[in-house]
Amino acid sequence: MYSVDGRGVVPIGILNLGATVSLKPKIRNIIFEGGELPGKFLLYNIHFHWGNRDLAGSEHRLDGRAFPLEMHLVTYNTKYRDMVEAAGMEDGIHVAAIVFERSWRANTGLSFCINKLRRVRNPGLQTDGGMFNISSLLPSPNVPYYRYRGSLTTPPCTGNVLWSVYSSPLTISGRQLAQFRLLHLNTVANRYFGGNSRPVQPLNNRLIITNNPLFSK
């Protein structure tokens, strides 16, 4: 679906934003392009949504199935000055969504982040995340995706967002999931249900396209 330009390894900060936990590059030079994206898109941040049980937490479903964790890679079109300007444009923001299923094996690509989540357990806390290799968190470029237009799922819930949802889940261990579930957030969902995911939204006549060859025959 994509190619990634720029340095593969960059320093990041880890922040508890109250609504989610965010990984924010300190150097903005990771660019996504290809896969019929309408331009080159610069990585703005990575954040997560989860639930308190393994059958809930993701904001997307694959064949009707929910997952315990979903990761969003938020990017904006490099033709615009910054995220604020891009947010008002139809081709301004692209989000890649990747779901995770529970496994006995730890996800080594997430280990650098999960090992430091205890430092940002409460809203407003942040810590240095060290050096981050984005390739360690991405599926193969050949994994099919589903694409549609929607909105951001966290405030300010900006519209006109182009979404690409990968069709195959990555894996995460139960111990790693537990570290997300120990985070304290300000959301009602987290206060009562131990998670921060928005309920699945109605399709509302949205057009969904895919590059999956199984649907092209």
N, CA, C and O of each residue as an XYZ file, in Angstrom:
868
protein
N       0.809     -1.203      0.000
C       0.000      0.000      0.000
C       0.845      1.257      0.000
O       0.366      2.296     -0.455
N       2.063      1.221      0.480
C       2.796      2.432      0.768
C       4.274      2.204      0.544
O       4.733      1.072      0.393
N       5.001      3.289      0.525
C       6.440      3.253      0.725
C       6.732      4.330      1.752
O       6.009      5.322      1.838
N       7.779      4.141      2.526
C       8.114      5.081      3.593
C       9.437      5.735      3.255
O      10.452      5.051      3.121
N       9.440      7.049      3.116
C      10.654      7.800      2.860
C      11.143      8.441      4.151
O      10.407      8.532      5.133
N      12.395      8.882      4.133
C      12.954      9.523      5.314
C      13.705      8.515      6.158
O      13.769      7.333      5.822
N      14.265      8.983      7.240
C      15.006      8.094      8.131
C      14.062      7.073      8.734
O      12.969      7.417      9.183
N      14.484      5.812      8.744
C      13.636      4.773      9.312
C      13.569      4.827     10.823
O      12.625      4.315     11.423
N      14.571      5.449     11.449
C      14.636      5.504     12.909
C      14.671      6.967     13.347
O      15.533      7.732     12.914
N      13.719      7.351     14.216
C      13.653      8.732     14.690
C      13.393      8.746     16.195
O      12.821      7.793     16.726
N      13.802      9.809     16.892
C      13.484      9.935     18.316
C      12.018     10.308     18.501
O      11.466     11.083     17.720
N      11.392      9.760     19.530
C       9.982     10.057     19.781
C       9.756     10.410     21.247
O      10.570     10.097     22.116
N       8.636     11.067     21.492
C       8.143     11.283     22.842
C       6.874     10.482     23.047
O       6.116     10.278     22.098
N       6.625     10.022     24.268
C       5.412      9.276     24.600
C       4.595     10.136     25.550
O       5.098     10.567     26.588
N       3.323     10.393     25.200
C       2.486     11.304     25.975
C       1.146     10.666     26.302
O       0.538     10.004     25.460
N       0.691     10.872     27.538
C      -0.674     10.518     27.912
C      -1.519     11.770     27.716
O      -1.426     12.720     28.493
N      -2.339     11.766     26.676
C      -3.115     12.948     26.314
C      -4.454     13.035     27.026
O      -5.209     13.985     26.816
N      -4.754     12.058     27.859
C      -6.035     12.051     28.543
C      -7.098     11.280     27.798
O      -7.962     10.652     28.410
N      -7.040     11.325     26.455
C      -7.973     10.560     25.630
C      -7.313      9.326     25.037
O      -7.992      8.376     24.647
N      -5.982      9.344     24.969
C      -5.222      8.232     24.410
C      -3.763      8.407     24.798
O      -3.397      9.402     25.424
N      -2.930      7.443     24.427
C      -1.485      7.597     24.573
C      -0.920      7.786     23.172
O      -1.306      7.087     22.236
N      -0.006      8.734     23.040
C       0.479      9.139     21.728
C       1.990      8.995     21.639
O       2.713      9.280     22.593
N       2.451      8.549     20.481
C       3.871      8.539     20.143
C       4.089      9.652     19.131
O       3.500      9.635     18.051
N       4.927     10.616     19.471
C       5.089     11.781     18.601
C       6.551     11.914     18.173
O       7.432     12.068     19.019
N       6.813     11.856     16.863
C       8.192     12.006     16.387
C       8.746     13.385     16.736
O       8.055     14.394     16.590
N       9.989     13.423     17.197
C      10.631     14.700     17.483
C      11.253     15.298     16.226
O      11.552     16.491     16.173
N      11.440     14.457     15.223
C      11.912     14.902     13.913
C      10.871     14.485     12.891
O      10.584     13.295     12.762
N      10.306     15.421     12.172
C       9.235     15.101     11.223
C       9.825     14.861      9.837
O       9.982     15.790      9.045
N      10.149     13.602      9.559
C      10.690     13.298      8.238
C      10.264     11.921      7.737
O      10.871     11.390      6.807
N       9.225     11.334      8.341
C       8.728     10.040      7.880
C       7.530     10.292      6.971
O       6.501     10.802      7.413
N       7.671      9.937      5.718
C       6.659     10.239      4.706
C       6.080      8.960      4.120
O       6.815      8.037      3.771
N       4.749      8.915      4.015
C       4.036      7.809      3.378
C       3.568      8.267      1.998
O       3.047      9.371      1.837
N       3.762      7.405      1.019
C       3.259      7.707     -0.319
C       2.972      6.407     -1.056
O       3.343      5.327     -0.595
N       2.310      6.518     -2.201
C       1.936      5.335     -2.959
C       0.584      4.818     -2.514
O      -0.115      5.466     -1.735
N       0.219      3.643     -3.014
C      -1.062      3.063     -2.644
C      -2.238      3.946     -2.994
O      -3.260      3.925     -2.309
N      -2.100      4.735     -4.071
C      -3.156      5.643     -4.528
C      -3.496      6.732     -3.511
O      -4.599      7.277     -3.525
N      -2.543      7.047     -2.626
C      -2.738      8.196     -1.743
C      -2.653      9.478     -2.571
O      -1.868      9.542     -3.516
N      -3.442     10.495     -2.236
C      -3.458     11.736     -3.017
C      -2.323     12.685     -2.648
O      -2.565     13.849     -2.329
N      -1.086     12.193     -2.689
C       0.057     13.017     -2.353
C       1.012     12.302     -1.415
O       0.905     11.097     -1.189
N       1.954     13.074     -0.871
C       2.887     12.571      0.130
C       2.394     13.009      1.506
O       1.995     14.158      1.695
N       2.426     12.081      2.467
C       1.854     12.348      3.783
C       2.911     12.171      4.873
O       3.582     11.143      4.954
N       3.037     13.197      5.702
C       4.035     13.247      6.763
C       3.446     12.719      8.065
O       2.344     13.107      8.452
N       4.174     11.840      8.740
C       3.681     11.279     10.004
C       3.599     12.362     11.070
O       4.585     13.039     11.358
N       2.407     12.519     11.656
C       2.185     13.494     12.726
C       2.263     12.829     14.091
O       2.990     13.297     14.967
N       1.523     11.744     14.279
C       1.632     10.977     15.519
C       1.069      9.584     15.332
O       0.447      9.273     14.316
N       1.302      8.758     16.331
C       0.727      7.415     16.401
C       0.004      7.325     17.734
O       0.572      7.678     18.768
N      -1.239      6.858     17.729
C      -1.930      6.678     19.008
C      -2.740      5.387     18.983
O      -2.862      4.738     17.944
N      -3.290      5.024     20.137
C      -3.884      3.703     20.313
C      -5.284      3.788     20.927
O      -5.621      4.733     21.641
N      -6.079      2.767     20.621
C      -7.397      2.566     21.239
C      -7.470      1.119     21.708
O      -7.015      0.210     21.013
N      -8.045      0.910     22.887
C      -8.075     -0.437     23.461
C      -9.310     -0.622     24.328
O     -10.027      0.330     24.636
N      -9.539     -1.872     24.713
C     -10.647     -2.207     25.601
C     -10.145     -3.012     26.785
O      -8.965     -3.356     26.855
N     -11.038     -3.312     27.714
C     -10.631     -4.053     28.915
C     -10.800     -5.557     28.752
O     -10.586     -6.314     29.699
N     -11.181     -5.991     27.556
C     -11.256     -7.418     27.277
C     -10.843     -7.656     25.832
O     -10.784     -6.726     25.028
N     -10.560     -8.902     25.519
C      -9.962     -9.213     24.225
C     -10.939     -9.157     23.059
O     -10.517     -9.185     21.903
N     -12.232     -9.079     23.340
C     -13.229     -9.056     22.273
C     -13.761     -7.653     22.009
O     -14.764     -7.491     21.314
N     -13.102     -6.645     22.556
C     -13.531     -5.259     22.350
C     -12.335     -4.336     22.520
O     -11.379     -4.657     23.225
N     -12.403     -3.189     21.864
C     -11.332     -2.210     21.980
C     -10.998     -1.534     20.665
O     -10.673     -0.347     20.641
N     -11.075     -2.278     19.573
C     -10.785     -1.684     18.268
C     -11.966     -0.835     17.802
O     -13.111     -1.088     18.176
N     -11.677      0.159     16.992
C     -12.726      1.026     16.458
C     -13.177      0.598     15.063
O     -14.122      1.160     14.510
N     -12.505     -0.384     14.510
C     -12.914     -0.991     13.253
C     -13.104     -2.488     13.463
O     -12.563     -3.071     14.403
N     -13.868     -3.092     12.586
C     -14.101     -4.533     12.598
C     -13.606     -5.123     11.284
O     -13.707     -4.496     10.229
N     -13.076     -6.329     11.363
C     -12.707     -7.081     10.169
C     -13.622     -8.286     10.085
O     -13.572     -9.168     10.942
N     -14.459     -8.331      9.058
C     -15.457     -9.399      8.925
C     -16.320     -9.498     10.181
O     -16.693    -10.594     10.600
N     -16.633     -8.356     10.775
C     -17.475     -8.312     11.959
C     -16.761     -8.595     13.260
O     -17.388     -8.593     14.319
N     -15.478     -8.837     13.208
C     -14.712     -9.209     14.405
C     -14.019     -7.997     15.012
O     -13.379     -7.218     14.306
N     -14.153     -7.843     16.333
C     -13.465     -6.784     17.068
C     -12.146     -7.313     17.621
O     -11.954     -8.522     17.753
N     -11.243     -6.392     17.942
C      -9.914     -6.744     18.435
C      -9.607     -5.926     19.690
O     -10.232     -4.888     19.908
N      -8.656     -6.371     20.521
C      -8.398     -5.681     21.788
C      -7.616     -4.379     21.667
O      -7.600     -3.579     22.602
N      -6.960     -4.155     20.514
C      -6.128     -2.956     20.370
C      -6.130     -2.511     18.910
O      -6.106     -3.330     17.991
N      -6.158     -1.203     18.723
C      -6.049     -0.639     17.376
C      -5.076      0.529     17.405
O      -5.108      1.356     18.317
N      -4.224      0.587     16.415
C      -3.219      1.646     16.302
C      -3.548      2.540     15.112
O      -3.880      2.049     14.033
N      -3.457      3.847     15.310
C      -3.702      4.819     14.246
C      -2.425      5.602     13.953
O      -1.822      6.179     14.857
N      -2.024      5.617     12.701
C      -0.905      6.432     12.245
C      -1.488      7.645     11.525
O      -1.986      7.536     10.405
N      -1.420      8.788     12.175
C      -2.031     10.015     11.662
C      -0.994     10.779     10.843
O       0.087     11.100     11.339
N      -1.330     11.065      9.592
C      -0.414     11.767      8.698
C      -1.140     12.928      8.023
O      -2.368     12.928      7.928
N      -0.381     13.911      7.557
C      -0.999     15.012      6.814
C      -0.223     15.288      5.528
O       0.980     15.042      5.441
N      -0.937     15.799      4.547
C      -0.392     16.036      3.218
C       0.700     17.105      3.271
O       0.496     18.183      3.830
N       1.860     16.802      2.686
C       2.997     17.722      2.747
C       2.782     18.989      1.917
O       3.583     19.920      2.006
N       1.726     19.043      1.119
C       1.443     20.266      0.365
C       0.932     21.373      1.280
O       0.856     22.534      0.877
N       0.575     21.006      2.531
C       0.092     21.989      3.499
C       1.153     22.270      4.552
O       2.030     21.446      4.810
N       1.056     23.443      5.150
C       2.081     23.926      6.068
C       2.193     23.064      7.316
O       3.297     22.766      7.771
N       1.049     22.661      7.872
C       1.062     21.882      9.101
C      -0.256     21.135      9.244
O      -1.110     21.186      8.359
N      -0.414     20.435     10.375
C      -1.611     19.632     10.622
C      -2.862     20.511     10.690
O      -3.931     20.105     10.235
N      -2.733     21.700     11.251
C      -3.880     22.594     11.394
C      -4.418     23.004     10.027
O      -5.626     22.968      9.793
N      -3.526     23.391      9.136
C      -3.962     23.782      7.797
C      -4.530     22.581      7.046
O      -5.548     22.699      6.363
N      -3.878     21.431      7.168
C      -4.313     20.233      6.454
C      -5.690     19.767      6.908
O      -6.449     19.196      6.125
N      -6.012     20.013      8.185
C      -7.273     19.515      8.741
C      -8.495     20.098      8.048
O      -9.573     19.507      8.097
N      -8.345     21.235      7.410
C      -9.484     21.851      6.749
C      -9.598     21.507      5.275
O     -10.456     22.040      4.571
N      -8.724     20.610      4.805
C      -8.684     20.290      3.382
C      -9.157     18.865      3.109
O      -8.944     17.963      3.918
N      -9.798     18.676      1.965
C     -10.345     17.363      1.630
C      -9.256     16.316      1.470
O      -9.474     15.145      1.780
N      -8.082     16.724      0.987
C      -6.974     15.788      0.805
C      -5.891     15.993      1.860
O      -4.725     15.672      1.632
N      -6.284     16.533      3.024
C      -5.289     16.942      4.014
C      -4.792     15.863      4.945
O      -3.603     15.826      5.260
N      -5.685     14.963      5.403
C      -5.317     14.011      6.457
C      -5.577     12.581      6.008
O      -6.613     12.273      5.418
N      -4.622     11.725      6.299
C      -4.778     10.285      6.068
C      -4.417      9.559      7.356
O      -3.417      9.877      7.998
N      -5.240      8.579      7.730
C      -4.969      7.756      8.913
C      -4.923      6.292      8.494
O      -5.859      5.786      7.875
N      -3.836      5.620      8.833
C      -3.725      4.176      8.626
C      -4.075      3.486      9.937
O      -3.518      3.818     10.983
N      -4.993      2.529      9.884
C      -5.449      1.814     11.080
C      -4.989      0.363     11.016
O      -5.158     -0.315     10.002
N      -4.402     -0.101     12.122
C      -3.910     -1.476     12.221
C      -4.443     -2.073     13.513
O      -4.249     -1.498     14.584
N      -5.108     -3.211     13.431
C      -5.639     -3.877     14.624
C      -4.666     -4.957     15.086
O      -3.861     -5.471     14.310
N      -4.766     -5.286     16.381
C      -3.903     -6.299     16.992
C      -4.766     -7.370     17.645
O      -5.764     -7.061     18.296
N      -4.379     -8.623     17.470
C      -5.036     -9.723     18.157
C      -4.090    -10.298     19.201
O      -2.869    -10.251     19.053
N      -4.684    -10.846     20.267
C      -3.877    -11.375     21.365
C      -3.164    -12.652     20.947
O      -3.725    -13.501     20.255
N      -1.908    -12.767     21.385
C      -1.078    -13.922     21.073
C      -0.220    -14.248     22.284
O      -0.075    -13.430     23.192
N       0.338    -15.429     22.291
C       1.260    -15.783     23.379
C       2.605    -15.099     23.187
O       3.402    -15.012     24.122
N       2.853    -14.620     21.993
C       4.147    -14.019     21.670
C       4.069    -12.501     21.758
O       3.124    -11.894     21.254
N       5.066    -11.886     22.398
C       5.108    -10.427     22.522
C       5.405     -9.787     21.171
O       6.101    -10.365     20.337
N       4.876     -8.602     20.968
C       5.161     -7.832     19.767
C       6.435     -7.031     20.009
O       6.433     -6.073     20.782
N       7.516     -7.420     19.352
C       8.807     -6.773     19.604
C       8.817     -5.327     19.115
O       9.525     -4.489     19.674
N       8.033     -5.026     18.069
C       7.987     -3.658     17.574
C       7.373     -2.688     18.562
O       7.708     -1.503     18.558
N       6.465     -3.181     19.419
C       5.815     -2.340     20.424
C       6.551     -2.324     21.757
O       6.245     -1.502     22.621
N       7.504     -3.209     21.932
C       8.149     -3.361     23.244
C       8.761     -2.064     23.744
O       8.665     -1.753     24.931
N       9.395     -1.294     22.848
C      10.060     -0.059     23.262
C       9.069      0.908     23.892
O       9.406      1.635     24.826
N       7.847      0.911     23.374
C       6.808      1.808     23.881
C       6.184      1.259     25.153
O       6.052      1.976     26.145
N       5.801     -0.002     25.125
C       5.081     -0.600     26.247
C       5.924     -0.613     27.510
O       5.397     -0.456     28.612
N       7.215     -0.796     27.362
C       8.097     -0.823     28.530
C       8.155      0.525     29.248
O       8.635      0.605     30.379
N       7.669      1.583     28.598
C       7.717      2.918     29.202
C       6.338      3.477     29.538
O       6.229      4.613     29.999
N       5.288      2.697     29.313
C       3.944      3.204     29.583
C       3.720      3.515     31.055
O       2.916      4.386     31.386
N       4.416      2.817     31.939
C       4.234      3.092     33.373
C       4.672      4.513     33.732
O       4.245      5.056     34.751
N       5.518      5.111     32.902
C       5.973      6.479     33.165
C       4.919      7.525     32.791
O       5.012      8.683     33.198
N       3.925      7.109     32.019
C       2.879      8.054     31.584
C       1.505      7.525     31.990
O       0.536      7.661     31.243
N       1.428      6.936     33.150
C       0.186      6.283     33.568
C      -0.962      7.262     33.753
O      -2.122      6.892     33.572
N      -0.658      8.510     34.110
C      -1.709      9.497     34.359
C      -1.732     10.567     33.276
O      -0.699     10.854     32.671
N      -2.906     11.168     33.021
C      -3.027     12.209     31.998
C      -2.051     13.357     32.227
O      -1.842     13.798     33.357
N      -1.463     13.831     31.142
C      -0.537     14.949     31.205
C       0.915     14.551     31.320
O       1.800     15.379     31.104
N       1.181     13.300     31.655
C       2.563     12.859     31.794
C       3.163     12.544     30.430
O       2.462     12.115     29.514
N       4.466     12.761     30.308
C       5.170     12.418     29.087
C       6.571     11.939     29.421
O       7.098     12.231     30.495
N       7.165     11.207     28.503
C       8.506     10.687     28.718
C       9.205     10.551     27.381
O       8.567     10.528     26.329
N      10.515     10.463     27.434
C      11.297     10.244     26.222
C      11.150      8.791     25.791
O      11.326      7.879     26.598
N      10.830      8.577     24.524
C      10.635      7.222     24.020
C      11.854      6.623     23.370
O      11.822      5.471     22.935
N      12.948      7.394     23.293
C      14.142      6.877     22.646
C      13.990      6.854     21.136
O      13.197      7.605     20.570
N      14.753      5.992     20.493
C      14.738      5.883     19.040
C      13.684      4.879     18.591
O      13.548      3.800     19.169
N      12.957      5.244     17.572
C      11.809      4.466     17.124
C      11.973      4.094     15.657
O      12.255      4.951     14.820
N      11.793      2.805     15.350
C      11.851      2.313     13.977
C      10.431      2.031     13.507
O       9.830      1.039     13.920
N       9.894      2.880     12.658
C       8.498      2.736     12.262
C       8.240      1.447     11.497
O       7.136      0.907     11.556
N       9.235      0.949     10.787
C       9.035     -0.279     10.013
C       8.691     -1.463     10.901
O       8.053     -2.415     10.451
N       9.108     -1.409     12.158
C       8.841     -2.522     13.075
C       7.378     -2.590     13.483
O       6.952     -3.581     14.077
N       6.595     -1.553     13.177
C       5.182     -1.515     13.561
C       4.238     -1.646     12.373
O       3.021     -1.567     12.537
N       4.786     -1.845     11.188
C       3.950     -1.870      9.993
C       3.855     -3.267      9.403
O       4.835     -4.011      9.409
N       2.686     -3.628      8.896
C       2.564     -4.888      8.168
C       3.334     -4.799      6.849
O       3.859     -3.741      6.501
N       3.396     -5.889      6.139
C       4.002     -5.896      4.815
C       3.270     -4.918      3.904
O       2.050     -4.783      3.999
N       4.002     -4.230      3.018
C       3.338     -3.317      2.075
C       2.328     -4.013      1.173
O       1.489     -3.357      0.555
N       2.405     -5.334      1.095
C       1.493     -6.078      0.225
C       0.178     -6.455      0.903
O      -0.711     -7.006      0.253
N       0.039     -6.167      2.196
C      -1.211     -6.487      2.890
C      -2.333     -5.607      2.336
O      -2.179     -4.386      2.297
N      -3.452     -6.188      1.909
C      -4.555     -5.386      1.362
C      -5.150     -4.442      2.413
O      -5.003     -4.656      3.616
N      -5.811     -3.414      1.939
C      -6.440     -2.441      2.823
C      -7.857     -2.146      2.352
O      -8.216     -2.404      1.204
N      -8.652     -1.600      3.268
C      -9.969     -1.047      2.958
C      -9.880      0.461      3.156
O      -9.275      0.923      4.123
N     -10.471      1.221      2.261
C     -10.324      2.677      2.325
C     -11.689      3.356      2.231
O     -12.555      2.952      1.454
N     -11.854      4.394      3.041
C     -13.096      5.171      3.024
C     -12.828      6.559      3.586
O     -11.751      6.825      4.120
N     -13.803      7.432      3.466
C     -13.697      8.775      4.038
C     -14.555      8.861      5.295
O     -15.719      8.462      5.298
N     -13.955      9.394      6.368
C     -14.657      9.517      7.634
C     -14.132     10.705      8.415
O     -13.882     11.769      7.847
N     -13.963     10.526      9.717
C     -13.479     11.604     10.577
C     -12.493     11.033     11.582
O     -12.405      9.818     11.753
N     -11.753     11.910     12.244
C     -10.921     11.477     13.360
C     -11.818     10.971     14.481
O     -12.942     11.448     14.641
N     -11.331     10.008     15.257
C     -12.150      9.438     16.331
C     -11.804     10.014     17.697
O     -12.397      9.623     18.702
N     -10.852     10.936     17.741
C     -10.510     11.639     18.977
C     -10.665     13.142     18.727
O     -10.573     13.586     17.583
N     -10.900     13.931     19.789
C     -11.078     15.371     19.614
C      -9.920     15.973     18.819
O      -8.763     15.650     19.089
N     -10.204     16.843     17.843
C     -11.484     17.519     17.595
C     -12.401     16.794     16.615
O     -13.330     17.408     16.090
N     -12.170     15.507     16.351
C     -13.033     14.697     15.465
C     -13.185     15.338     14.086
O     -14.281     15.406     13.530
N     -12.067     15.800     13.555
C     -12.035     16.453     12.250
C     -12.603     15.550     11.161
O     -12.315     14.354     11.124
N     -13.416     16.133     10.269
C     -13.961     15.380      9.153
C     -13.013     15.371      7.967
O     -11.876     15.832      8.063
N     -13.493     14.840      6.845
C     -12.695     14.773      5.620
C     -11.381     14.030      5.817
O     -10.350     14.436      5.279
N     -11.410     12.955      6.575
C     -10.217     12.144      6.805
C     -10.271     10.914      5.911
O     -11.285     10.218      5.857
N      -9.179     10.656      5.214
C      -9.071      9.450      4.399
C      -8.509      8.329      5.268
O      -7.411      8.451      5.810
N      -9.262      7.241      5.400
C      -8.862      6.110      6.233
C      -8.408      4.945      5.366
O      -9.000      4.666      4.323
N      -7.350      4.266      5.806
C      -6.919      2.998      5.219
C      -6.808      1.992      6.358
O      -5.987      2.157      7.260
N      -7.633      0.954      6.316
C      -7.669     -0.057      7.374
C      -7.029     -1.331      6.839
O      -7.526     -1.931      5.885
N      -5.931     -1.739      7.453
C      -5.251     -2.959      7.010
C      -6.138     -4.174      7.272
O      -6.832     -4.247      8.286
N      -6.102     -5.119      6.346
C      -7.014     -6.264      6.405
C      -6.503     -7.420      7.253
O      -7.240     -8.375      7.495
N      -5.242     -7.352      7.714
C      -4.681     -8.438      8.529
C      -4.183     -7.881      9.855
O      -3.468     -6.879      9.865
N      -4.544     -8.507     10.980
C      -4.092     -8.014     12.286
C      -2.641     -8.369     12.566
O      -2.125     -9.370     12.068
N      -1.990     -7.536     13.370
C      -0.714     -7.891     13.977
C      -1.012     -8.548     15.317
O      -2.177     -8.667     15.697
N       0.011     -8.973     16.032
C      -0.198     -9.663     17.304
C       0.387     -8.869     18.469
O       1.289     -8.049     18.298
N      -0.155     -9.136     19.658
C       0.314     -8.528     20.897
C       0.042     -9.520     22.018
O      -0.960    -10.234     21.990
N       0.925     -9.566     22.998
C       0.751    -10.524     24.094
C      -0.207     -9.984     25.150
O      -0.465     -8.782     25.212
N      -0.727    -10.878     25.974
C      -1.605    -10.476     27.061
C      -0.910     -9.563     28.051
O      -1.525     -8.634     28.576
N       0.343     -9.811     28.308
C       1.097     -8.962     29.241
C       1.255     -7.547     28.685
O       1.182     -6.570     29.431
N       1.471     -7.442     27.383
C       1.589     -6.122     26.770
C       0.252     -5.379     26.784
O       0.208     -4.175     27.039
N      -0.824     -6.094     26.512
C      -2.154     -5.476     26.562
C      -2.453     -4.927     27.950
O      -3.072     -3.873     28.091
N      -2.009     -5.649     28.970
C      -2.282     -5.235     30.348
C      -1.700     -3.855     30.644
O      -2.278     -3.102     31.427
N      -0.572     -3.511     30.033
C       0.040     -2.207     30.278
C      -0.811     -1.067     29.714
O      -0.872      0.012     30.304
N      -1.460     -1.299     28.590
C      -2.391     -0.291     28.070
C      -3.585     -0.143     29.008
O      -4.043      0.971     29.263
N      -4.083     -1.251     29.513
C      -5.288     -1.222     30.346
C      -5.045     -0.607     31.717
O      -5.998     -0.262     32.416
N      -3.786     -0.465     32.111
C      -3.453      0.171     33.384
C      -3.358      1.694     33.267
O      -3.257      2.388     34.279
N      -3.390      2.208     32.049
C      -3.304      3.652     31.861
C      -4.570      4.341     32.359
O      -5.674      3.824     32.191
N      -4.404      5.505     32.967
C      -5.527      6.313     33.426
C      -5.785      7.413     32.404
O      -4.882      8.173     32.052
N      -7.019      7.489     31.934
C      -7.413      8.503     30.964
C      -8.561      9.331     31.521
O      -9.107      9.026     32.582
N      -8.918     10.376     30.796
C     -10.012     11.248     31.232
C     -11.342     10.915     30.581
O     -12.348     11.567     30.863
N     -11.366      9.911     29.717
C     -12.581      9.616     28.965
C     -13.585      8.846     29.811
O     -13.212      8.110     30.724
N     -14.861      9.025     29.497
C     -15.918      8.286     30.184
C     -15.754      6.796     29.938
O     -15.952      5.987     30.844
N     -15.391      6.433     28.709
C     -15.221      5.017     28.384
C     -14.147      4.391     29.255
O     -14.304      3.259     29.712
N     -13.056      5.112     29.490
C     -11.990      4.564     30.313
C     -12.402      4.487     31.772
O     -12.039      3.542     32.473
N     -13.155      5.470     32.231
C     -13.550      5.517     33.634
C     -14.455      4.344     34.003
O     -14.364      3.802     35.105
N     -15.320      3.960     33.083
C     -16.308      2.937     33.410
C     -16.036      1.583     32.758
O     -16.471      0.547     33.262
N     -15.314      1.597     31.635
C     -15.146      0.348     30.906
C     -13.687     -0.049     30.713
O     -13.413     -1.113     30.157
N     -12.748      0.777     31.157
C     -11.345      0.423     31.054
C     -10.795      0.497     29.651
O      -9.835     -0.204     29.329
N     -11.380      1.331     28.803
C     -10.902      1.469     27.435
C     -11.126      2.873     26.919
O     -11.600      3.738     27.655
N     -10.791      3.107     25.669
C     -10.946      4.447     25.098
C     -11.395      4.400     23.644
O     -11.093      5.314     22.876
N     -12.101      3.365     23.259
C     -12.518      3.240     21.865
C     -13.911      3.815     21.652
O     -14.784      3.708     22.513
N     -14.099      4.425     20.494
C     -15.414      4.925     20.109
C     -16.219      3.773     19.516
O     -15.656      2.945     18.799
N     -17.502      3.697     19.790
C     -18.316      2.633     19.191
C     -18.247      2.674     17.667
O     -18.058      3.735     17.072
N     -18.401      1.522     17.053
C     -18.420      1.458     15.592
C     -19.560      2.316     15.066
O     -20.683      2.249     15.567
N     -19.263      3.125     14.049
C     -20.242      4.069     13.520
C     -21.024      3.471     12.350
O     -20.516      2.591     11.654
N     -22.251      3.938     12.128
C     -23.027      3.476     10.970
C     -22.302      3.795      9.665
O     -21.569      4.780      9.574
N     -22.513      2.960      8.670
C     -21.862      3.159      7.377
C     -22.329      4.449      6.703
O     -21.535      5.141      6.065
N     -23.612      4.771      6.843
C     -24.162      6.024      6.291
C     -23.813      6.232      4.817
O     -23.404      7.320      4.414
N     -23.977      5.189      4.033
C     -23.764      5.263      2.581
C     -22.334      5.599      2.182
O     -22.093      6.017      1.050
N     -21.383      5.424      3.094
C     -19.992      5.650      2.719
C     -19.546      4.611      1.689
O     -19.929      3.443      1.752
N     -18.737      5.062      0.753
C     -18.155      4.161     -0.231
C     -16.870      3.576      0.335
O     -15.982      4.322      0.749
N     -16.759      2.258      0.358
C     -15.551      1.583      0.818
C     -14.902      0.901     -0.374
O     -15.544      0.119     -1.076
N     -13.626      1.198     -0.600
C     -12.896      0.564     -1.682
C     -11.788     -0.297     -1.099
O     -11.419     -0.126      0.063
N     -11.257     -1.214     -1.883
C     -10.187     -2.087     -1.419
C      -9.297     -2.469     -2.589
O      -9.730     -2.480     -3.741
N      -8.049     -2.781     -2.276
C      -7.139     -3.323     -3.283
C      -6.983     -4.828     -3.121
O      -6.078     -5.429     -3.700
N      -7.865     -5.436     -2.332
C      -7.818     -6.880     -2.111
C      -8.192     -7.595     -3.413
O      -9.298     -7.403     -3.919
N      -7.289     -8.418     -3.963
C      -7.582     -9.086     -5.242
C      -8.769    -10.037     -5.163
O      -9.358    -10.366     -6.193
N      -9.131    -10.488     -3.965
C     -10.275    -11.389     -3.833
C     -11.581    -10.704     -4.219
O     -12.559    -11.364     -4.570
N     -11.589     -9.365     -4.151
C     -12.805     -8.625     -4.461
C     -12.753     -7.969     -5.834
O     -13.638     -7.192     -6.195
N     -11.715     -8.287     -6.594
C     -11.574     -7.657     -7.907
C     -11.936     -8.597     -9.038
O     -11.856     -8.231    -10.211
N     -12.341     -9.823     -8.681
C     -12.672    -10.802     -9.712
C     -14.172    -10.848     -9.920
O     -14.656    -11.615    -10.752
